[in-house]
Amino acid sequence: MESSPTEACTCDDYKTAEPDRRSDVAWRKELNAAGLAWSFSNNRNERITSHSEYMAFVISSLVAEGLAIR
């Protein structure tokens, strides 16, 4: 018996289980500070939750990005 390649799922049900996660940062080199923000939305683009905060002693934009997604 010959095996056939697996078909891609065309069902949208799997999308409803995962929220959409978004994050953003702004880093000020001269202050070594960052503003962090993130939000979670459902598949209907309704915001589930969001948060933002200021952090001091952030040494780079890469560190700020990492803090936003942790």
PDB file of N, CA, C and O in Angstrom:
ATOM      1  N   MET A   1       0.839  -1.183   0.000  1.00  0.00           N
ATOM      2  CA  MET A   1       0.000   0.000   0.000  1.00  0.00           C
ATOM      3  C   MET A   1       0.884   1.246   0.000  1.00  0.00           C
ATOM      4  O   MET A   1       1.838   1.346   0.772  1.00  0.00           O
ATOM      5  N   GLU A   2       0.562   2.164  -0.850  1.00  0.00           N
ATOM      6  CA  GLU A   2       1.331   3.396  -0.980  1.00  0.00           C
ATOM      7  C   GLU A   2       0.830   4.444   0.001  1.00  0.00           C
ATOM      8  O   GLU A   2      -0.378   4.620   0.162  1.00  0.00           O
ATOM      9  N   SER A   3       1.748   5.140   0.657  1.00  0.00           N
ATOM     10  CA  SER A   3       1.322   6.186   1.596  1.00  0.00           C
ATOM     11  C   SER A   3       1.208   7.515   0.856  1.00  0.00           C
ATOM     12  O   SER A   3       1.981   7.798  -0.059  1.00  0.00           O
ATOM     13  N   SER A   4       0.252   8.308   1.256  1.00  0.00           N
ATOM     14  CA  SER A   4       0.061   9.618   0.641  1.00  0.00           C
ATOM     15  C   SER A   4       0.492  10.700   1.616  1.00  0.00           C
ATOM     16  O   SER A   4       0.438  10.490   2.828  1.00  0.00           O
ATOM     17  N   PRO A   5       0.917  11.847   1.117  1.00  0.00           N
ATOM     18  CA  PRO A   5       1.316  12.938   2.020  1.00  0.00           C
ATOM     19  C   PRO A   5       0.133  13.411   2.862  1.00  0.00           C
ATOM     20  O   PRO A   5      -1.017  13.381   2.423  1.00  0.00           O
ATOM     21  N   THR A   6       0.438  13.837   4.048  1.00  0.00           N
ATOM     22  CA  THR A   6      -0.597  14.334   4.953  1.00  0.00           C
ATOM     23  C   THR A   6      -1.170  15.639   4.414  1.00  0.00           C
ATOM     24  O   THR A   6      -0.425  16.538   4.021  1.00  0.00           O
ATOM     25  N   GLU A   7      -2.482  15.737   4.397  1.00  0.00           N
ATOM     26  CA  GLU A   7      -3.133  16.956   3.936  1.00  0.00           C
ATOM     27  C   GLU A   7      -3.069  18.021   5.021  1.00  0.00           C
ATOM     28  O   GLU A   7      -3.135  17.711   6.211  1.00  0.00           O
ATOM     29  N   ALA A   8      -2.942  19.261   4.612  1.00  0.00           N
ATOM     30  CA  ALA A   8      -2.947  20.365   5.563  1.00  0.00           C
ATOM     31  C   ALA A   8      -4.351  20.544   6.111  1.00  0.00           C
ATOM     32  O   ALA A   8      -5.336  20.410   5.385  1.00  0.00           O
ATOM     33  N   CYS A   9      -4.432  20.843   7.372  1.00  0.00           N
ATOM     34  CA  CYS A   9      -5.725  21.060   8.015  1.00  0.00           C
ATOM     35  C   CYS A   9      -6.314  22.383   7.525  1.00  0.00           C
ATOM     36  O   CYS A   9      -5.664  23.426   7.587  1.00  0.00           O
ATOM     37  N   THR A  10      -7.546  22.321   7.041  1.00  0.00           N
ATOM     38  CA  THR A  10      -8.214  23.538   6.598  1.00  0.00           C
ATOM     39  C   THR A  10      -9.203  24.036   7.638  1.00  0.00           C
ATOM     40  O   THR A  10      -9.893  25.034   7.428  1.00  0.00           O
ATOM     41  N   CYS A  11      -9.265  23.342   8.748  1.00  0.00           N
ATOM     42  CA  CYS A  11     -10.204  23.682   9.818  1.00  0.00           C
ATOM     43  C   CYS A  11      -9.652  24.852  10.638  1.00  0.00           C
ATOM     44  O   CYS A  11      -8.464  24.876  10.957  1.00  0.00           O
ATOM     45  N   ASP A  12     -10.500  25.813  10.976  1.00  0.00           N
ATOM     46  CA  ASP A  12     -10.079  26.960  11.773  1.00  0.00           C
ATOM     47  C   ASP A  12     -10.196  26.716  13.276  1.00  0.00           C
ATOM     48  O   ASP A  12      -9.865  27.602  14.064  1.00  0.00           O
ATOM     49  N   ASP A  13     -10.657  25.537  13.688  1.00  0.00           N
ATOM     50  CA  ASP A  13     -10.855  25.264  15.114  1.00  0.00           C
ATOM     51  C   ASP A  13      -9.570  25.386  15.921  1.00  0.00           C
ATOM     52  O   ASP A  13      -9.598  25.846  17.062  1.00  0.00           O
ATOM     53  N   TYR A  14      -8.447  24.980  15.341  1.00  0.00           N
ATOM     54  CA  TYR A  14      -7.205  25.037  16.095  1.00  0.00           C
ATOM     55  C   TYR A  14      -6.791  26.471  16.415  1.00  0.00           C
ATOM     56  O   TYR A  14      -6.027  26.685  17.356  1.00  0.00           O
ATOM     57  N   LYS A  15      -7.264  27.441  15.673  1.00  0.00           N
ATOM     58  CA  LYS A  15      -6.907  28.841  15.900  1.00  0.00           C
ATOM     59  C   LYS A  15      -7.598  29.424  17.125  1.00  0.00           C
ATOM     60  O   LYS A  15      -7.103  30.390  17.707  1.00  0.00           O
ATOM     61  N   THR A  16      -8.715  28.867  17.523  1.00  0.00           N
ATOM     62  CA  THR A  16      -9.469  29.443  18.638  1.00  0.00           C
ATOM     63  C   THR A  16      -8.790  29.177  19.979  1.00  0.00           C
ATOM     64  O   THR A  16      -9.039  29.899  20.945  1.00  0.00           O
ATOM     65  N   ALA A  17      -7.941  28.161  20.056  1.00  0.00           N
ATOM     66  CA  ALA A  17      -7.315  27.808  21.328  1.00  0.00           C
ATOM     67  C   ALA A  17      -6.152  28.736  21.682  1.00  0.00           C
ATOM     68  O   ALA A  17      -5.848  28.909  22.863  1.00  0.00           O
ATOM     69  N   GLU A  18      -5.508  29.325  20.703  1.00  0.00           N
ATOM     70  CA  GLU A  18      -4.338  30.161  20.941  1.00  0.00           C
ATOM     71  C   GLU A  18      -4.685  31.645  20.878  1.00  0.00           C
ATOM     72  O   GLU A  18      -5.199  32.114  19.863  1.00  0.00           O
ATOM     73  N   PRO A  19      -4.412  32.386  21.943  1.00  0.00           N
ATOM     74  CA  PRO A  19      -4.626  33.834  21.866  1.00  0.00           C
ATOM     75  C   PRO A  19      -3.530  34.496  21.025  1.00  0.00           C
ATOM     76  O   PRO A  19      -2.425  33.967  20.908  1.00  0.00           O
ATOM     77  N   ASP A  20      -3.838  35.627  20.459  1.00  0.00           N
ATOM     78  CA  ASP A  20      -2.865  36.422  19.718  1.00  0.00           C
ATOM     79  C   ASP A  20      -2.082  37.235  20.734  1.00  0.00           C
ATOM     80  O   ASP A  20      -2.664  37.987  21.517  1.00  0.00           O
ATOM     81  N   ARG A  21      -0.754  37.084  20.723  1.00  0.00           N
ATOM     82  CA  ARG A  21       0.098  37.793  21.687  1.00  0.00           C
ATOM     83  C   ARG A  21       0.875  38.873  20.947  1.00  0.00           C
ATOM     84  O   ARG A  21       1.488  38.606  19.913  1.00  0.00           O
ATOM     85  N   ARG A  22       0.847  40.087  21.476  1.00  0.00           N
ATOM     86  CA  ARG A  22       1.593  41.197  20.876  1.00  0.00           C
ATOM     87  C   ARG A  22       2.365  41.923  21.964  1.00  0.00           C
ATOM     88  O   ARG A  22       1.892  42.074  23.090  1.00  0.00           O
ATOM     89  N   SER A  23       3.564  42.372  21.605  1.00  0.00           N
ATOM     90  CA  SER A  23       4.368  43.135  22.558  1.00  0.00           C
ATOM     91  C   SER A  23       5.072  44.264  21.817  1.00  0.00           C
ATOM     92  O   SER A  23       5.275  44.205  20.604  1.00  0.00           O
ATOM     93  N   ASP A  24       5.437  45.291  22.573  1.00  0.00           N
ATOM     94  CA  ASP A  24       6.160  46.421  21.998  1.00  0.00           C
ATOM     95  C   ASP A  24       7.013  47.045  23.088  1.00  0.00           C
ATOM     96  O   ASP A  24       6.668  46.985  24.268  1.00  0.00           O
ATOM     97  N   VAL A  25       8.120  47.640  22.691  1.00  0.00           N
ATOM     98  CA  VAL A  25       8.995  48.313  23.650  1.00  0.00           C
ATOM     99  C   VAL A  25       9.488  49.629  23.075  1.00  0.00           C
ATOM    100  O   VAL A  25       9.514  49.831  21.861  1.00  0.00           O
ATOM    101  N   ALA A  26       9.871  50.504  23.963  1.00  0.00           N
ATOM    102  CA  ALA A  26      10.571  51.738  23.604  1.00  0.00           C
ATOM    103  C   ALA A  26      11.736  51.854  24.573  1.00  0.00           C
ATOM    104  O   ALA A  26      11.545  51.812  25.788  1.00  0.00           O
ATOM    105  N   TRP A  27      12.950  52.000  24.034  1.00  0.00           N
ATOM    106  CA  TRP A  27      14.139  52.054  24.873  1.00  0.00           C
ATOM    107  C   TRP A  27      14.843  53.386  24.708  1.00  0.00           C
ATOM    108  O   TRP A  27      15.033  53.855  23.586  1.00  0.00           O
ATOM    109  N   ARG A  28      15.231  53.997  25.816  1.00  0.00           N
ATOM    110  CA  ARG A  28      15.975  55.265  25.804  1.00  0.00           C
ATOM    111  C   ARG A  28      17.404  55.011  26.263  1.00  0.00           C
ATOM    112  O   ARG A  28      17.655  54.779  27.445  1.00  0.00           O
ATOM    113  N   LYS A  29      18.332  55.057  25.321  1.00  0.00           N
ATOM    114  CA  LYS A  29      19.738  54.773  25.616  1.00  0.00           C
ATOM    115  C   LYS A  29      20.302  55.711  26.673  1.00  0.00           C
ATOM    116  O   LYS A  29      20.996  55.281  27.594  1.00  0.00           O
ATOM    117  N   GLU A  30      19.994  57.009  26.530  1.00  0.00           N
ATOM    118  CA  GLU A  30      20.576  57.991  27.467  1.00  0.00           C
ATOM    119  C   GLU A  30      20.064  57.824  28.893  1.00  0.00           C
ATOM    120  O   GLU A  30      20.704  58.295  29.833  1.00  0.00           O
ATOM    121  N   LEU A  31      18.926  57.165  29.070  1.00  0.00           N
ATOM    122  CA  LEU A  31      18.370  56.919  30.411  1.00  0.00           C
ATOM    123  C   LEU A  31      18.528  55.471  30.857  1.00  0.00           C
ATOM    124  O   LEU A  31      18.270  55.151  32.018  1.00  0.00           O
ATOM    125  N   ASN A  32      18.951  54.585  29.943  1.00  0.00           N
ATOM    126  CA  ASN A  32      18.961  53.141  30.222  1.00  0.00           C
ATOM    127  C   ASN A  32      17.625  52.708  30.816  1.00  0.00           C
ATOM    128  O   ASN A  32      17.573  52.041  31.849  1.00  0.00           O
ATOM    129  N   ALA A  33      16.556  53.098  30.147  1.00  0.00           N
ATOM    130  CA  ALA A  33      15.202  52.803  30.614  1.00  0.00           C
ATOM    131  C   ALA A  33      14.343  52.350  29.430  1.00  0.00           C
ATOM    132  O   ALA A  33      14.623  52.670  28.275  1.00  0.00           O
ATOM    133  N   ALA A  34      13.297  51.602  29.754  1.00  0.00           N
ATOM    134  CA  ALA A  34      12.419  51.095  28.697  1.00  0.00           C
ATOM    135  C   ALA A  34      10.966  51.140  29.135  1.00  0.00           C
ATOM    136  O   ALA A  34      10.642  50.989  30.313  1.00  0.00           O
ATOM    137  N   GLY A  35      10.109  51.350  28.163  1.00  0.00           N
ATOM    138  CA  GLY A  35       8.675  51.200  28.365  1.00  0.00           C
ATOM    139  C   GLY A  35       8.256  49.910  27.668  1.00  0.00           C
ATOM    140  O   GLY A  35       8.557  49.716  26.490  1.00  0.00           O
ATOM    141  N   LEU A  36       7.577  49.043  28.373  1.00  0.00           N
ATOM    142  CA  LEU A  36       7.176  47.740  27.852  1.00  0.00           C
ATOM    143  C   LEU A  36       5.661  47.661  27.810  1.00  0.00           C
ATOM    144  O   LEU A  36       4.985  48.197  28.688  1.00  0.00           O
ATOM    145  N   ALA A  37       5.127  47.001  26.802  1.00  0.00           N
ATOM    146  CA  ALA A  37       3.677  46.812  26.719  1.00  0.00           C
ATOM    147  C   ALA A  37       3.392  45.486  26.034  1.00  0.00           C
ATOM    148  O   ALA A  37       4.141  45.062  25.155  1.00  0.00           O
ATOM    149  N   TRP A  38       2.315  44.834  26.435  1.00  0.00           N
ATOM    150  CA  TRP A  38       1.888  43.601  25.787  1.00  0.00           C
ATOM    151  C   TRP A  38       0.395  43.440  25.931  1.00  0.00           C
ATOM    152  O   TRP A  38      -0.224  43.984  26.845  1.00  0.00           O
ATOM    153  N   SER A  39      -0.180  42.671  24.996  1.00  0.00           N
ATOM    154  CA  SER A  39      -1.614  42.419  25.027  1.00  0.00           C
ATOM    155  C   SER A  39      -1.910  41.035  24.462  1.00  0.00           C
ATOM    156  O   SER A  39      -1.134  40.493  23.675  1.00  0.00           O
ATOM    157  N   PHE A  40      -3.039  40.475  24.874  1.00  0.00           N
ATOM    158  CA  PHE A  40      -3.525  39.191  24.396  1.00  0.00           C
ATOM    159  C   PHE A  40      -4.928  39.411  23.847  1.00  0.00           C
ATOM    160  O   PHE A  40      -5.764  40.046  24.490  1.00  0.00           O
ATOM    161  N   SER A  41      -5.178  38.878  22.652  1.00  0.00           N
ATOM    162  CA  SER A  41      -6.494  39.000  22.010  1.00  0.00           C
ATOM    163  C   SER A  41      -6.973  37.622  21.583  1.00  0.00           C
ATOM    164  O   SER A  41      -6.167  36.726  21.334  1.00  0.00           O
ATOM    165  N   ASN A  42      -8.297  37.456  21.498  1.00  0.00           N
ATOM    166  CA  ASN A  42      -8.836  36.184  21.021  1.00  0.00           C
ATOM    167  C   ASN A  42      -8.932  36.203  19.505  1.00  0.00           C
ATOM    168  O   ASN A  42      -8.519  37.172  18.867  1.00  0.00           O
ATOM    169  N   ASN A  43      -9.478  35.131  18.921  1.00  0.00           N
ATOM    170  CA  ASN A  43      -9.525  35.039  17.460  1.00  0.00           C
ATOM    171  C   ASN A  43     -10.515  36.015  16.819  1.00  0.00           C
ATOM    172  O   ASN A  43     -10.522  36.171  15.598  1.00  0.00           O
ATOM    173  N   ARG A  44     -11.347  36.668  17.626  1.00  0.00           N
ATOM    174  CA  ARG A  44     -12.259  37.697  17.107  1.00  0.00           C
ATOM    175  C   ARG A  44     -11.665  39.093  17.298  1.00  0.00           C
ATOM    176  O   ARG A  44     -12.362  40.097  17.160  1.00  0.00           O
ATOM    177  N   ASN A  45     -10.364  39.143  17.618  1.00  0.00           N
ATOM    178  CA  ASN A  45      -9.622  40.382  17.831  1.00  0.00           C
ATOM    179  C   ASN A  45     -10.168  41.197  19.005  1.00  0.00           C
ATOM    180  O   ASN A  45     -10.057  42.423  19.013  1.00  0.00           O
ATOM    181  N   GLU A  46     -10.753  40.523  19.991  1.00  0.00           N
ATOM    182  CA  GLU A  46     -11.208  41.176  21.214  1.00  0.00           C
ATOM    183  C   GLU A  46     -10.092  41.057  22.253  1.00  0.00           C
ATOM    184  O   GLU A  46      -9.591  39.962  22.509  1.00  0.00           O
ATOM    185  N   ARG A  47      -9.711  42.171  22.839  1.00  0.00           N
ATOM    186  CA  ARG A  47      -8.621  42.161  23.806  1.00  0.00           C
ATOM    187  C   ARG A  47      -9.033  41.394  25.056  1.00  0.00           C
ATOM    188  O   ARG A  47     -10.065  41.683  25.663  1.00  0.00           O
ATOM    189  N   ILE A  48      -8.226  40.423  25.430  1.00  0.00           N
ATOM    190  CA  ILE A  48      -8.455  39.637  26.642  1.00  0.00           C
ATOM    191  C   ILE A  48      -7.834  40.364  27.833  1.00  0.00           C
ATOM    192  O   ILE A  48      -8.474  40.554  28.867  1.00  0.00           O
ATOM    193  N   THR A  49      -6.576  40.764  27.665  1.00  0.00           N
ATOM    194  CA  THR A  49      -5.877  41.499  28.723  1.00  0.00           C
ATOM    195  C   THR A  49      -4.714  42.272  28.109  1.00  0.00           C
ATOM    196  O   THR A  49      -4.240  41.931  27.025  1.00  0.00           O
ATOM    197  N   SER A  50      -4.262  43.298  28.792  1.00  0.00           N
ATOM    198  CA  SER A  50      -3.089  44.050  28.350  1.00  0.00           C
ATOM    199  C   SER A  50      -2.423  44.674  29.570  1.00  0.00           C
ATOM    200  O   SER A  50      -3.031  44.801  30.633  1.00  0.00           O
ATOM    201  N   HIS A  51      -1.170  45.058  29.395  1.00  0.00           N
ATOM    202  CA  HIS A  51      -0.417  45.641  30.500  1.00  0.00           C
ATOM    203  C   HIS A  51       0.741  46.451  29.917  1.00  0.00           C
ATOM    204  O   HIS A  51       1.231  46.156  28.827  1.00  0.00           O
ATOM    205  N   SER A  52       1.163  47.457  30.644  1.00  0.00           N
ATOM    206  CA  SER A  52       2.359  48.215  30.276  1.00  0.00           C
ATOM    207  C   SER A  52       3.077  48.628  31.554  1.00  0.00           C
ATOM    208  O   SER A  52       2.466  48.769  32.613  1.00  0.00           O
ATOM    209  N   GLU A  53       4.376  48.817  31.430  1.00  0.00           N
ATOM    210  CA  GLU A  53       5.150  49.269  32.588  1.00  0.00           C
ATOM    211  C   GLU A  53       6.459  49.896  32.158  1.00  0.00           C
ATOM    212  O   GLU A  53       6.935  49.680  31.043  1.00  0.00           O
ATOM    213  N   TYR A  54       7.028  50.669  33.052  1.00  0.00           N
ATOM    214  CA  TYR A  54       8.320  51.336  32.873  1.00  0.00           C
ATOM    215  C   TYR A  54       9.364  50.541  33.641  1.00  0.00           C
ATOM    216  O   TYR A  54       9.113  50.090  34.758  1.00  0.00           O
ATOM    217  N   MET A  55      10.533  50.370  33.041  1.00  0.00           N
ATOM    218  CA  MET A  55      11.618  49.672  33.738  1.00  0.00           C
ATOM    219  C   MET A  55      12.901  50.489  33.631  1.00  0.00           C
ATOM    220  O   MET A  55      13.262  50.958  32.552  1.00  0.00           O
ATOM    221  N   ALA A  56      13.575  50.652  34.745  1.00  0.00           N
ATOM    222  CA  ALA A  56      14.864  51.336  34.789  1.00  0.00           C
ATOM    223  C   ALA A  56      15.990  50.308  34.704  1.00  0.00           C
ATOM    224  O   ALA A  56      15.760  49.113  34.893  1.00  0.00           O
ATOM    225  N   PHE A  57      17.199  50.771  34.420  1.00  0.00           N
ATOM    226  CA  PHE A  57      18.410  49.945  34.375  1.00  0.00           C
ATOM    227  C   PHE A  57      18.350  48.873  33.289  1.00  0.00           C
ATOM    228  O   PHE A  57      18.821  47.755  33.495  1.00  0.00           O
ATOM    229  N   VAL A  58      17.775  49.208  32.138  1.00  0.00           N
ATOM    230  CA  VAL A  58      17.732  48.304  30.983  1.00  0.00           C
ATOM    231  C   VAL A  58      18.887  48.706  30.075  1.00  0.00           C
ATOM    232  O   VAL A  58      18.902  49.819  29.548  1.00  0.00           O
ATOM    233  N   ILE A  59      19.857  47.809  29.886  1.00  0.00           N
ATOM    234  CA  ILE A  59      21.112  48.201  29.246  1.00  0.00           C
ATOM    235  C   ILE A  59      21.089  48.208  27.716  1.00  0.00           C
ATOM    236  O   ILE A  59      22.002  48.755  27.098  1.00  0.00           O
ATOM    237  N   SER A  60      20.069  47.615  27.092  1.00  0.00           N
ATOM    238  CA  SER A  60      20.023  47.629  25.627  1.00  0.00           C
ATOM    239  C   SER A  60      18.599  47.410  25.131  1.00  0.00           C
ATOM    240  O   SER A  60      17.716  46.995  25.882  1.00  0.00           O
ATOM    241  N   SER A  61      18.398  47.698  23.850  1.00  0.00           N
ATOM    242  CA  SER A  61      17.080  47.472  23.255  1.00  0.00           C
ATOM    243  C   SER A  61      16.771  45.975  23.176  1.00  0.00           C
ATOM    244  O   SER A  61      15.613  45.572  23.285  1.00  0.00           O
ATOM    245  N   LEU A  62      17.800  45.159  22.989  1.00  0.00           N
ATOM    246  CA  LEU A  62      17.599  43.714  22.950  1.00  0.00           C
ATOM    247  C   LEU A  62      17.120  43.184  24.298  1.00  0.00           C
ATOM    248  O   LEU A  62      16.236  42.329  24.351  1.00  0.00           O
ATOM    249  N   VAL A  63      17.691  43.679  25.366  1.00  0.00           N
ATOM    250  CA  VAL A  63      17.245  43.290  26.709  1.00  0.00           C
ATOM    251  C   VAL A  63      15.797  43.741  26.919  1.00  0.00           C
ATOM    252  O   VAL A  63      14.998  42.999  27.490  1.00  0.00           O
ATOM    253  N   ALA A  64      15.457  44.936  26.470  1.00  0.00           N
ATOM    254  CA  ALA A  64      14.086  45.433  26.592  1.00  0.00           C
ATOM    255  C   ALA A  64      13.115  44.523  25.850  1.00  0.00           C
ATOM    256  O   ALA A  64      12.048  44.208  26.378  1.00  0.00           O
ATOM    257  N   GLU A  65      13.459  44.092  24.638  1.00  0.00           N
ATOM    258  CA  GLU A  65      12.603  43.170  23.875  1.00  0.00           C
ATOM    259  C   GLU A  65      12.424  41.858  24.634  1.00  0.00           C
ATOM    260  O   GLU A  65      11.318  41.322  24.708  1.00  0.00           O
ATOM    261  N   GLY A  66      13.499  41.352  25.190  1.00  0.00           N
ATOM    262  CA  GLY A  66      13.420  40.109  25.967  1.00  0.00           C
ATOM    263  C   GLY A  66      12.528  40.247  27.181  1.00  0.00           C
ATOM    264  O   GLY A  66      11.768  39.332  27.499  1.00  0.00           O
ATOM    265  N   LEU A  67      12.607  41.383  27.869  1.00  0.00           N
ATOM    266  CA  LEU A  67      11.754  41.610  29.035  1.00  0.00           C
ATOM    267  C   LEU A  67      10.278  41.678  28.654  1.00  0.00           C
ATOM    268  O   LEU A  67       9.416  41.247  29.420  1.00  0.00           O
ATOM    269  N   ALA A  68       9.991  42.209  27.495  1.00  0.00           N
ATOM    270  CA  ALA A  68       8.609  42.345  27.066  1.00  0.00           C
ATOM    271  C   ALA A  68       7.965  40.998  26.746  1.00  0.00           C
ATOM    272  O   ALA A  68       6.757  40.836  26.917  1.00  0.00           O
ATOM    273  N   ILE A  69       8.749  40.040  26.289  1.00  0.00           N
ATOM    274  CA  ILE A  69       8.168  38.747  25.911  1.00  0.00           C
ATOM    275  C   ILE A  69       8.316  37.675  26.983  1.00  0.00           C
ATOM    276  O   ILE A  69       7.825  36.563  26.787  1.00  0.00           O
ATOM    277  N   ARG A  70       8.954  37.952  28.079  1.00  0.00           N
ATOM    278  CA  ARG A  70       9.151  36.895  29.101  1.00  0.00           C
ATOM    279  C   ARG A  70       7.894  36.541  29.800  1.00  0.00           C
ATOM    280  O   ARG A  70       7.897  35.678  30.677  1.00  0.00           O
TER     281      ARG A  70
END
